[in-house]
């Protein structure tokens, strides 16, 4: 499946109409989690640490904290600042890390190439670099330990998002269903809420494989209805019970609250922080919408609705100090509308849970793309809408853990403590990474970054400390989960990098490959051999082992490197880098396939056919260039930075529609030289970009009238090479993959031996293999056993 490159919705139109439509659609995807927070904030806050008194100082103090927290963190931090730190329109933890890696050499990803910097999505802003900015950049690039620390910080944020994906469905659905306690006795309530919650959660996870596109169109109306509902309830309670409640928005009540409650008030902040749970989704889901749409939706609808909801609850509680039931959302709902509100609340909680589950799938897929997570099966539930994915293994693990949390904790207090810590940890990571982006990417004075870090970091640290102190009351769960996941992800990434270094140091020279022939008992068999490797140059050791044990290889030999680059998307026209390995008569090629961290990888059938098509285009282009039809630069074709001796410069091969374009164009730009040639045997025009930074851009288009002449001029060698390629395709394609076993070398530390010999090998044996990830048919698979001593 080759899903079109792009976003879920086309945001190119700048009209207000399309922006408002996007703002409406964002309600069901972005704000589901944030909008249902009134269900459990007051209940979690007044669970144990503080108590509602006749003076109303506690409830007014909590309302003041909620108001200013919502104003400072989601509104000021995310809407006005963090949303600007996008990576080609994408947001989230990996988007920030990607930006930093492109502006400073701190990435730990292997097989980086200078050619990657010529990608159109690899855009860098280059204003004059400030002195302090360059100092920080040099400091980060100099110390390898800082590279590792930055990666661990990113992995920690990622793990907390996964933890939030486990906890949010549990607390959301449980809080919504707990409204039944007002309609039944305590005995029946205890035996009804937990089973109903678990049933809803099981159904929610069981339906994930169908995708959200079938019911996604109702998500926005549900959240819209819920926001209007809590707004109306808030206005009613304010007018009916305490119109003076607006005075509690003053920061004076925060000070008064802390003076009276002291340690209990500080500990209760662990419940108050739940009012901003889901705020990170505004940034994480940025790629599906536009900045303006998310800003409009939050500023003019979500934010006022939440403030009215919290004010309304506070107004009701200020006149009800001795309620029969515990403090909660439903006690402030009039009896007449309680059942309809309960139904809407359950639906809204399901929508909010669905959003965070989908976000968990997405971030695990990004981690896997960057080599930081064991391989898992990724199913794309919609061929038209990018980003809707389903991961079976993760889905069922999340379901089991989610149900276990619901049954184990059984109350909002413990769930809230666990969820609050995960939320604040993610926000702290975002604050730290954004501070680096302000200096390194935006080239702003360090004092601005420091101010941003101190202002929002201090707020989040205050809330984080209030959550950590409740370690034994539920906060242990996200910490334990994060430690386990960070260990798994770091071990996988560390072993992956070590395997690449081993391959790099043990690669075989091109002369060895060219020397293989009948004199050594080596034969060429019909077909195409795709040798998968992480190397971007040289002959991988697994191929030499393959030839040693089976003295034959295919007539068409292609060394394929599927790599990730630190950008969200790679345009299809820039995905394939192709070059020759040795002379044309050897029929050996190198193909580097580049994907961004949000790209959808192709399956085998479409990849195989597209690769052959790109190879054919490259062969034609190479022939035209060799015969002087195309001239792009004056340098030797086989001189390329980082290439092995005898390996020609790699060329980007892609398709480009040049209908209506003049037959010849010359532009003075700083882009790589680009040559577009219409070949007689293909209907589309091929866009060829050589990865060599020259100061001109040239396009050639051969008119239809010249097709007959060009076909006549085509040499017999070109015809022969193309015939060999197509004949080999008909004979069949074999996929040569390494089947590796990794061992720590003698003298390694105990920790390294544990991580490599046991940790990584256990993960490798129990996760999806490369052949399963690529969906290689078993009949076409050739596995080469390799032992890596790292």
C-alpha positions in Angstrom: 0.0 0.0 0.0 1.5 3.3 -1.1 -0.4 6.0 0.8 -0.1 9.4 -0.7 2.4 11.7 0.7 0.8 14.5 2.7 -1.5 15.2 5.6 -5.0 14.1 6.5 -6.6 17.3 5.4 -5.4 19.7 2.8 -4.7 23.0 4.6 -3.3 24.8 1.6 -6.4 27.0 1.3 -6.0 30.0 3.6 -9.6 31.0 3.5 -11.5 31.4 6.7 -14.0 28.9 5.7 -11.5 26.0 5.4 -9.8 27.2 8.6 -13.0 27.1 10.5 -13.8 23.6 9.1 -10.4 22.4 10.3 -11.0 24.0 13.7 -14.3 22.1 14.0 -12.7 18.8 12.9 -9.9 19.3 15.4 -12.4 19.0 18.3 -12.8 15.3 17.8 -9.1 14.5 17.4 -7.2 17.0 19.5 -9.5 18.1 22.3 -11.3 14.9 23.4 -8.9 14.2 26.3 -8.7 17.8 27.5 -12.5 18.5 27.3 -13.4 15.6 29.6 -11.1 16.7 32.4 -13.9 18.4 34.4 -15.2 14.9 35.1 -12.4 14.1 37.6 -10.4 17.2 38.5 -12.3 18.4 41.6 -12.9 14.8 42.7 -9.2 14.0 42.5 -8.2 17.2 44.2 -10.6 16.8 47.2 -10.0 13.1 47.5 -7.9 13.2 50.7 -5.4 16.0 51.0 -7.8 18.9 51.5 -11.5 19.2 52.6 -14.3 21.5 51.5 -15.1 23.9 54.4 -17.7 26.6 55.2 -15.3 29.4 54.3 -15.0 28.2 50.7 -11.3 29.1 50.7 -10.4 25.6 49.5 -12.8 25.5 46.5 -12.1 29.1 45.5 -8.3 28.5 45.8 -8.6 25.3 43.6 -10.7 27.3 41.0 -8.0 30.0 40.9 -5.3 27.4 40.4 -7.3 25.7 37.6 -7.9 29.0 35.8 -4.3 30.2 35.9 -3.0 26.7 35.0 -5.2 26.5 32.0 -4.3 30.0 31.0 -0.5 29.7 31.4 0.2 26.1 30.1 -2.3 25.3 27.3 -3.0 28.9 26.2 0.3 30.7 26.6 2.8 27.9 26.3 1.3 25.6 23.7 -1.0 27.8 21.6 1.3 30.8 21.4 4.8 29.3 21.6 5.2 25.6 21.2 2.9 25.3 18.2 5.5 27.5 16.3 8.2 24.8 16.9 6.8 22.6 14.2 8.8 20.3 11.9 7.3 20.9 8.4 3.9 21.2 10.0 4.4 18.2 12.3 4.4 18.3 16.1 5.3 16.1 19.0 8.4 15.0 20.9 10.1 13.5 17.8 9.4 16.7 15.8 11.4 18.7 18.3 14.2 16.1 18.4 14.3 16.1 14.6 14.6 19.9 14.4 17.4 19.9 16.9 19.3 17.1 15.1 19.1 19.0 11.8 20.5 22.2 13.3 23.2 20.5 15.5 25.0 17.2 14.9 23.6 15.5 17.9 21.7 12.6 16.2 22.7 9.0 17.1 21.0 7.7 14.0 23.4 5.6 11.8 24.1 5.9 8.0 23.7 9.7 7.8 24.6 11.3 4.5 25.2 14.8 3.3 22.8 14.1 0.5 19.9 14.0 3.1 20.4 17.7 3.7 19.3 18.4 0.1 15.7 17.0 0.8 13.1 19.6 0.3 11.6 18.8 3.7 15.1 19.2 5.3 14.7 22.9 5.3 16.9 25.0 7.6 16.5 28.6 8.5 19.8 30.3 8.4 19.7 33.8 10.0 22.9 35.1 11.4 24.0 32.7 14.1 24.3 34.3 17.5 27.5 33.9 19.5 25.9 32.2 22.4 23.8 30.0 20.1 27.0 28.7 18.4 28.6 28.1 21.8 25.7 25.9 22.9 25.8 24.2 19.6 29.5 23.5 19.9 29.0 22.2 23.4 26.3 19.8 22.4 28.2 18.5 19.4 31.5 18.1 21.3 30.3 15.8 24.0 28.9 12.4 23.0 27.4 12.0 26.4 25.1 14.9 25.8 23.9 13.2 22.6 22.9 10.2 24.7 21.3 12.3 27.4 19.2 14.1 24.8 18.1 10.8 23.3 17.2 9.4 26.7 15.2 12.6 27.4 13.3 12.1 24.2 12.7 8.4 24.9 11.5 9.3 28.4 8.9 11.7 27.0 7.9 9.0 24.5 7.4 6.4 27.2 5.3 8.8 29.3 3.0 9.4 26.3 2.6 5.6 26.1 1.9 5.5 29.8 -0.7 8.2 29.2 -2.2 6.0 26.5 -2.7 3.4 29.2 -4.0 5.6 32.0 -6.2 8.1 30.2 -8.8 5.6 28.9 -9.1 4.1 32.3 -9.6 7.3 34.3 -11.8 8.9 31.5 -14.3 6.0 31.1 -14.3 5.3 34.9 -15.1 8.9 35.8 -17.8 9.1 33.2 -19.5 5.8 34.3 -19.1 6.8 38.0 -22.1 9.1 37.5 -24.2 6.0 38.1 -23.5 6.3 41.8 -26.1 9.1 42.1 -28.8 6.8 40.7 -28.2 3.6 42.7 -27.3 2.5 46.1 -23.7 2.2 47.2 -23.8 -1.6 47.3 -25.0 -1.8 43.7 -22.7 1.0 42.6 -19.6 -0.9 43.7 -20.6 -3.9 41.6 -21.7 -2.0 38.5 -19.2 0.7 37.8 -16.1 -1.5 37.5 -17.7 -4.2 35.2 -19.3 -1.5 33.0 -16.0 0.4 32.7 -14.1 -2.7 31.8 -16.7 -3.7 29.2 -16.5 -0.3 27.5 -12.7 -0.5 27.5 -12.6 -4.0 26.0 -15.0 -2.9 23.3 -13.0 0.2 22.6 -9.8 -1.8 22.1 -11.5 -4.6 20.3 -12.7 -2.2 17.6 -9.4 -0.6 17.0 -8.5 -2.8 14.0 -11.5 -1.3 12.0 -9.8 2.2 12.2 -11.4 5.5 13.2 -12.4 6.6 9.7 -15.7 4.7 9.8 -16.9 6.6 12.9 -14.5 9.5 13.0 -17.0 11.8 11.4 -19.1 11.7 14.7 -16.2 12.5 17.0 -16.3 16.3 16.4 -20.1 16.5 17.0 -19.8 14.5 20.2 -17.0 16.7 21.6 -18.9 19.8 20.4 -22.1 18.7 22.2 -20.1 17.9 25.3 -18.4 21.3 25.4 -21.8 23.1 24.9 -23.3 20.9 27.6 -20.7 21.7 30.2 -20.8 25.4 29.2 -24.5 25.5 29.7 -24.3 23.6 33.0 -21.6 26.0 34.2 -23.6 29.1 33.3 -26.6 27.6 35.0 -24.7 26.9 38.2 -23.0 30.3 38.2 -26.3 32.2 37.8 -28.4 30.0 40.1 -25.9 29.4 42.9 -23.2 32.0 43.1 -22.8 34.8 40.5 -19.9 36.2 42.5 -17.7 33.1 41.9 -15.8 35.0 39.2 -13.9 36.8 42.0 -12.1 33.5 42.7 -10.2 33.9 39.5 -7.9 36.3 41.2 -4.4 35.0 42.1 -5.1 36.2 45.7 -7.1 33.1 46.3 -4.2 30.9 45.3 -2.0 32.5 48.0 -4.8 32.3 50.5 -5.4 28.6 49.7 -1.7 27.7 50.2 -1.5 29.7 53.4 -4.4 27.8 54.9 -3.8 24.3 53.6 0.0 24.3 53.5 1.4 20.8 52.8 -2.1 19.4 52.1 -2.7 22.2 49.5 0.7 21.4 47.8 -0.1 17.7 47.7 -3.6 18.5 46.2 -1.9 20.1 43.2 -1.5 16.5 41.9 -5.3 16.6 41.3 -5.4 20.1 40.0 -2.9 19.4 37.2 -5.4 17.0 35.7 -7.1 20.0 34.2 -4.4 20.3 31.6 -4.2 16.6 30.7 -4.5 16.3 26.9 -2.8 19.7 26.3 0.2 17.9 24.6 -2.2 16.6 22.0 -2.5 20.1 20.6 1.1 19.9 19.6 1.4 16.2 18.9 -1.6 16.2 16.4 -0.5 19.4 14.7 0.3 17.5 11.5 -3.4 16.8 10.9 -4.4 20.4 11.1 -3.0 23.9 10.9 -1.7 26.3 13.6 -4.6 28.7 13.1 -7.3 26.0 13.3 -6.0 24.6 16.6 -5.5 28.1 18.0 -9.1 29.2 17.0 -10.7 26.0 18.4 -8.9 26.3 21.8 -9.1 30.0 22.3 -12.7 30.6 21.3 -14.4 27.3 22.2 -12.5 24.8 24.3 -10.9 27.3 26.8 -14.1 29.3 27.6 -16.1 26.1 27.9 -13.6 24.6 30.4 -13.5 27.8 32.4 -17.3 28.0 32.6 -17.5 24.3 33.6 -15.0 24.7 36.5 -16.6 28.0 37.6 -20.0 26.3 37.6 -18.9 23.4 39.7 -17.2 25.8 42.1 -20.3 27.9 42.3 -22.4 24.9 43.2 -20.0 23.5 45.8 -19.7 27.0 47.4 -23.3 26.6 48.5 -23.2 22.9 49.2 -20.8 22.0 52.0 -22.3 18.8 53.2 -23.3 16.9 50.2 -24.5 13.3 50.6 -22.1 12.1 47.9 -18.4 12.8 47.4 -17.4 15.9 45.5 -17.6 15.3 41.8 -18.9 16.5 38.5 -22.3 14.8 38.6 -23.4 16.3 41.9 -23.6 19.7 40.2 -25.8 18.4 37.4 -29.5 18.9 37.9 -31.5 15.7 38.2 -33.6 16.5 35.2 -30.7 16.3 32.7 -28.4 13.9 34.7 -29.0 10.8 32.4 -28.5 12.6 29.1 -25.4 14.2 30.5 -24.2 10.8 31.6 -24.6 9.4 28.1 -22.8 12.3 26.5 -20.0 12.1 29.1 -19.5 8.4 28.3 -19.4 9.1 24.6 -17.0 12.0 25.1 -14.7 9.8 27.3 -14.6 7.2 24.5 -13.7 9.8 22.0 -10.9 11.2 24.3 -9.6 7.7 24.9 -9.6 6.9 21.2 -7.5 10.0 20.5 -4.8 9.1 23.0 -4.8 5.4 21.8 -4.3 6.5 18.2 -1.6 8.9 19.4 0.1 6.0 21.2 0.2 3.9 18.0 1.6 6.8 16.1 4.4 7.6 18.5 5.4 3.9 18.7 5.5 3.8 14.9 7.8 6.9 14.9 10.0 5.3 17.5 10.3 2.1 15.4 11.1 4.2 12.3 14.0 5.8 14.1 15.4 2.5 15.4 14.3 3.1 19.0 11.7 0.4 19.3 11.5 -3.3 18.5 9.8 -4.1 15.2 6.0 -4.5 15.5 3.3 -5.1 12.9 1.8 -1.8 11.7 -1.5 -2.0 9.9 -2.8 1.0 8.0 -6.6 1.1 8.5 -7.2 3.7 5.7 -5.5 3.8 2.4 -6.6 7.4 1.7 -6.0 9.1 5.0 -2.4 9.2 6.2 -1.6 8.4 9.8 -4.5 6.1 10.7 -2.6 3.0 11.9 -3.2 0.0 14.2 -0.6 -2.0 16.0 -2.1 -5.4 17.1 0.6 -6.3 19.7 0.5 -2.8 21.4 -3.3 -2.7 21.2 -3.8 -5.9 23.2 -1.1 -5.1 25.7 -2.7 -1.7 26.3 -6.1 -3.3 26.7 -4.9 -5.8 29.3 -3.0 -3.2 31.3 -5.9 -0.7 31.1 -8.4 -3.2 32.4 -5.9 -4.3 35.1 -5.4 -0.6 36.2 -9.2 -0.2 36.4 -9.7 -3.3 38.5 -6.5 -2.7 40.6 -6.9 1.0 41.5 -10.8 1.1 41.5 -10.9 4.8 42.3 -10.2 8.2 40.6 -7.7 9.2 43.2 -5.0 6.6 42.3 -5.7 6.8 38.6 -5.4 10.6 38.8 -2.1 10.4 40.6 -0.7 8.0 38.0 -2.1 10.0 35.0 -0.9 13.3 36.4 2.7 12.3 36.8 2.8 11.0 33.2 1.2 14.2 31.9 3.7 16.5 33.7 6.7 14.4 32.7 5.8 14.8 29.0 5.3 18.5 29.4 8.6 18.9 31.1 10.3 17.1 28.3 8.6 19.4 25.8 9.6 22.5 27.7 13.3 21.4 27.8 13.4 20.5 24.0 11.5 23.7 23.1 14.2 25.7 25.0 16.9 24.1 22.8 14.8 24.9 19.7 14.5 28.5 20.6 18.3 28.8 20.7 19.5 26.4 18.1 16.7 26.6 15.5 15.2 30.1 16.0 18.6 31.7 16.9 17.0 33.7 19.7 19.0 35.1 22.6 19.6 32.4 25.3 18.0 34.7 27.8 14.6 34.1 26.1 15.1 30.4 26.2 16.1 30.6 29.8 13.0 32.7 30.6 10.8 30.2 28.8 12.4 27.3 30.7 12.2 29.0 34.1 8.6 30.2 33.7 7.0 27.1 32.5 9.5 24.7 33.9 9.0 26.0 37.4 5.2 25.6 37.1 5.5 22.1 35.8 8.1 21.1 38.3 5.7 22.3 41.1 3.0 20.0 39.8 5.4 17.2 39.1 6.7 17.3 42.7 3.1 17.1 44.0 2.7 14.0 41.8 6.0 12.3 42.8 5.2 12.6 46.5 2.3 10.3 45.9 4.5 7.5 44.7 2.8 4.9 46.8 -0.7 6.1 45.9 -0.6 5.3 42.2 2.3 7.5 40.9 4.6 4.4 40.9 2.9 3.0 37.9 4.0 5.5 35.2 7.5 5.6 36.7 7.8 1.8 36.6 6.4 1.7 33.1 8.7 4.5 31.9 11.8 2.8 33.4 10.9 -0.5 31.7 10.1 1.1 28.3 13.2 3.4 28.3 15.4 0.4 29.1 13.8 -1.6 26.2 14.1 1.3 23.7 17.6 2.3 24.7 18.9 -1.3 24.6 17.3 -1.8 21.1 18.8 1.5 19.8 22.2 0.8 21.4 22.4 -2.7 19.8 21.2 -1.4 16.5 23.9 1.3 16.4 26.6 -1.3 17.4 25.5 -3.7 14.6 25.8 -0.8 12.1 29.3 0.0 13.4 30.2 -3.7 13.0 28.9 -3.8 9.4 30.8 -0.6 8.7 34.1 -2.0 9.9 33.7 -5.4 8.2 32.4 -4.3 4.8 34.0 -5.8 1.8 35.8 -3.8 -0.9 34.3 -3.4 -4.4 37.4 -5.1 -5.9 36.4 -8.3 -4.2 32.9 -8.2 -5.8 34.3 -7.4 -9.2 36.8 -10.3 -8.9 34.0 -12.8 -8.5 33.5 -14.8 -11.7 33.6 -18.2 -13.3 37.3 -18.6 -12.6 36.4 -18.8 -8.9 33.5 -21.1 -9.5 30.9 -18.3 -9.1 27.9 -18.2 -11.4 25.2 -15.6 -12.1 21.7 -17.0 -11.9 18.6 -15.4 -13.5 16.6 -13.0 -11.5 17.0 -9.9 -9.3 18.8 -10.2 -6.0 17.9 -7.5 -3.4 20.5 -7.5 -0.7 19.3 -5.5 2.3 21.9 -3.7 4.3 22.2 -0.6 6.6 25.3 0.5 4.7 25.2 3.4 2.2 28.5 2.4 0.6 30.7 -0.7 0.3 29.7 -4.4 0.1 28.1 -5.7 3.3 29.7 -8.7 5.1 26.5 -10.7 4.9 26.7 -10.8 1.1 30.3 -12.1 1.2 29.1 -14.8 3.6 26.2 -15.6 1.3 28.5 -16.0 -1.7 31.0 -18.1 0.3 28.4 -20.6 1.3 26.4 -20.5 -2.0 28.7 -19.7 -4.9 26.2 -17.9 -7.0 24.3 -14.7 -7.1 21.7 -13.0 -9.3 22.2 -11.5 -12.7 20.9 -8.2 -11.5 22.3 -7.3 -8.1 20.9 -4.4 -6.0 22.2 -3.4 -2.6 19.2 -1.9 -0.9 19.4 0.4 2.2 16.1 1.4 3.7 16.9 4.3 6.1 15.2 6.9 8.2 16.1 10.6 8.0 15.2 13.2 10.6 12.3 14.7 8.7 8.6 13.9 9.0 8.1 13.1 5.3 10.3 12.4 2.3 8.5 13.4 -0.9 8.1 10.3 -3.2 10.1 12.1 -6.0 13.1 12.3 -3.6 12.8 8.9 -2.0 15.1 6.8 -4.2 18.9 7.4 -4.4 20.3 5.1 -7.1 23.9 4.6 -8.4 26.1 1.9 -10.0 28.3 -0.4 -8.1 31.1 -1.1 -10.5 31.0 -0.9 -14.4 27.7 -1.1 -16.3 28.5 -4.6 -17.5 28.5 -6.0 -14.0 24.8 -5.1 -13.6 25.2 -4.2 -9.9 23.4 -1.2 -8.4 23.0 0.6 -5.0 19.6 1.9 -4.0 19.0 4.0 -0.9 15.3 4.3 0.0 14.7 7.2 2.4 11.7 7.5 4.7 10.7 10.2 7.3 9.6 9.3 10.8 5.9 9.7 9.8 6.1 8.1 6.4 4.2 4.9 5.5 6.6 2.2 4.3 5.6 0.4 1.1 4.8 -3.3 1.0 6.9 -5.7 -1.1 4.8 -5.8 -4.2 4.6 -2.0 -4.8 8.2 -1.6 -3.6 9.5 -4.2 -6.0 7.7 -2.8 -9.1 8.6 0.8 -8.2 12.3 -0.2 -7.7 12.5 -1.8 -11.1 10.9 1.2 -12.6 13.4 3.6 -10.9 16.3 1.4 -12.0 15.1 1.5 -15.6 14.8 5.3 -15.4 18.3 5.5 -13.9 19.8 3.3 -16.6 18.3 5.6 -19.3 19.4 8.7 -17.5 22.9 7.3 -17.1 23.1 6.5 -20.8 21.9 9.9 -21.8 24.5 11.5 -19.5 27.3 9.3 -20.7 26.6 10.3 -24.3 26.6 14.0 -23.6 22.8 14.5 -23.9 22.7 15.7 -20.3 25.4 17.7 -18.5 24.8 18.7 -14.9 28.3 19.3 -13.5 31.9 19.1 -14.5 33.1 16.8 -11.8 33.9 13.2 -12.2 30.8 11.0 -12.1 32.5 8.5 -9.8 33.7 10.9 -7.2 31.3 11.2 -4.3 31.9 12.0 -0.7 32.0 8.9 1.4 31.6 6.5 -1.5 33.8 3.5 -2.0 36.3 3.5 -4.8 34.6 2.7 -8.1 31.1 3.5 -6.9 29.5 6.2 -8.9 27.7 9.2 -7.5 24.1 8.4 -6.3 21.3 10.1 -8.1 17.8 10.9 -7.0 15.2 9.3 -9.3 11.6 10.4 -9.0 8.6 11.2 -11.1 7.5 14.8 -11.9 4.7 16.0 -14.0 6.0 18.7 -16.3 2.9 19.3 -18.4 2.9 22.8 -19.7 6.6 23.4 -18.8 8.8 24.9 -21.5 11.2 22.6 -23.3 14.1 24.2 -21.6 14.4 26.1 -18.3 17.4 27.6 -16.6 17.1 29.0 -13.1 19.7 30.6 -10.9 19.1 29.0 -7.6 21.1 27.3 -4.8 19.2 24.0 -5.3 20.9 20.8 -6.4 21.2 20.4 -10.2 18.0 18.9 -11.5 17.6 17.3 -14.8 14.2 16.1 -16.1 14.2 13.9 -19.2 11.2 12.4 -21.0 12.1 8.9 -22.1 10.4 7.2 -25.0 9.3 4.0 -23.1 7.7 5.7 -20.1 4.6 7.9 -20.0 5.6 10.0 -17.1 8.6 12.3 -17.1 11.4 11.4 -14.7 12.8 13.9 -12.3 16.5 13.2 -11.7 18.4 15.2 -9.0 22.1 14.6 -8.6 23.2 15.2 -5.0 25.9 17.7 -5.8 25.5 21.3 -4.5 25.9 23.4 -7.6 24.5 26.8 -8.2 22.1 26.2 -11.0 19.0 24.2 -11.7 18.5 22.9 -15.3 15.5 21.1 -16.7 15.4 19.5 -20.1 12.3 18.1 -21.7 12.3 16.1 -24.9 9.4 17.0 -27.1 7.1 14.3 -28.4 8.4 14.8 -32.0 11.9 13.8 -30.9 10.8 10.4 -29.4 11.3 8.5 -32.6 14.8 10.0 -33.1 15.8 9.3 -29.5 14.7 5.7 -29.8 16.7 5.3 -33.0 19.8 6.7 -31.3 19.6 4.5 -28.3 22.6 2.3 -28.3 22.6 -1.5 -28.2 24.2 -1.5 -24.8 21.3 0.5 -23.3 18.8 -1.9 -24.9 20.7 -4.9 -23.7 20.9 -3.5 -20.1 17.2 -2.8 -20.0 16.3 -6.2 -21.5 18.5 -7.8 -18.8 16.6 -5.9 -16.1 13.1 -6.8 -17.4 14.1 -10.4 -18.1 15.4 -10.7 -14.5 12.2 -9.2 -13.2 10.2 -11.9 -15.0 12.6 -14.6 -13.6 11.7 -13.5 -10.1 13.1 -11.5 -7.2 15.0 -12.8 -4.2 15.3 -10.9 -0.9 18.6 -11.5 0.9 18.3 -10.5 4.5 20.6 -11.0 7.4 19.5 -13.2 10.3 21.7 -11.9 13.1 22.8 -13.0 16.5 24.6 -10.3 18.6 27.1 -11.1 21.3 29.1 -8.8 23.5 32.8 -9.1 22.9 35.1 -10.5 25.6 36.1 -8.1 28.2 32.8 -6.1 28.0 31.2 -4.9 31.2 28.5 -6.9 33.0 25.9 -4.3 32.1 26.8 -4.5 28.4 26.7 -8.3 28.4 23.3 -8.3 30.1 22.0 -5.7 27.6 23.3 -7.4 24.5 23.5 -11.1 25.2 20.2 -11.3 27.0 18.1 -8.1 26.6 18.6 -7.4 22.9 18.6 -11.1 21.8 15.4 -11.7 23.8 13.7 -8.8 22.1 15.0 -9.8 18.7 13.6 -13.3 19.1 10.2 -12.2 20.3 9.5 -9.2 17.9 8.7 -9.1 14.2 11.6 -10.1 11.9 12.7 -7.9 9.1 11.0 -10.3 6.6 7.7 -9.9 8.4 8.0 -6.1 8.5 8.7 -6.0 4.8 6.0 -8.7 4.1 8.5 -10.8 2.1 6.9 -14.0 0.7 8.7 -17.0 2.3 9.4 -18.4 -1.2 11.4 -15.3 -2.1 13.4 -15.0 1.1 17.0 -15.9 1.6 18.3 -15.4 5.1 22.1 -15.2 5.8 23.1 -16.1 9.4 25.5 -13.6 10.9 27.1 -13.4 14.4 27.9 -9.8 15.4 30.6 -9.5 18.1 30.1 -6.0 19.5 
